[in-house]
Amino acid sequence: MTCKIDYVAPADLLAERIILVTGAGDGIGRAAALTFARHGATVILLGRTIAKLEKVYDEIEAAGGPQPAIFPLNFEGATHKDYHDMAETLDREFGRLDGILHNAGLLGRITPFEQYNPELWDQVMQVNINGPIWMTQALLPLLQASPDASVVFTSSSVGRKGRAFWGAYAVSKFATEGFMEVLADEVEHLGTLRVNSLNPGATRTAMRVTAYPGEDPNTLRTPEAIMPTYLWLMGPESRGHNGQRFDAQPK
Ligand code: NDP
């Protein structure tokens, strides 16, 4: 598994690229949206809390980045029609997609499986894997319209080695890795679309605090500090890397 934490991206790495970031209002997704815009990308900010997306939008504009777009969507209730309507809108507005960072995620509960609430399990699977899968299917024609597109699925250490009590979250991340491999194999022949997974590693966000309440957040890297691998994966230098598992932080 490869980590590119020492990668130094040129300022115009993502110039002219149109990149969709899910869960762009907070945590790692927020940092990724701001970072991609700072490197020249037109970023489509997708999330469920519009006020948070608007703040990120304003920050990008204030920093002089390319005008972003806001796409409100909640993976919990979104339907196939929503994903196809979304594809139509993005096609009309942009005509193609050069990248998707699948970042939105739900932790669920850290609890013994025998006590896991079935509704919560379904909710986690919906947000972490089923929604992103069907959204990706609807957006495939737009990705195929790009000369160099990169899809990045966000994984986790518990999506690579199971751990007690991590329930639906771990299962959804294993499914993410599996789907990444299936799709990567299907698009390999295109040569213009790559699909990889990325484990951020322990990062200072709200989700991490919920998962590890006893931990001192100051001992963790910030979302901004883990951006080099995100940039490398979205930029042209990762071309040819397909179906691989990456880490944003060294082990
Ligand atoms: P946060 O909880 O800080 O942010 C998660 C983002 O996902 C938020 O913007 C949230 O929106 C959005 N989101 C949640 N549910 C939905 C939904 N139903 N529809 C649309 N958007 C939704 O988490 P992190 O930034 O820590 O995590 C980002 C990714 O990294 C996740 O996939 C996570 O599993 C993964 N990860 C994180 C690690 C860490 O240490 N932080 C370690 C390993 C993996 P809103 O703000 O509106 O709630």
Residues whose N, C-alpha, C, O or C-beta is under 5 A from the ligand:
A	BS01	NDP	G23 A24 G25 D26 G27 I28 G29 G47 R48 T49 L73 N74 F75 E76 N103 A104 G105 L106 V127 T154 S155 S156 P200 G201 A202 T203 T205 A206 M207 R208
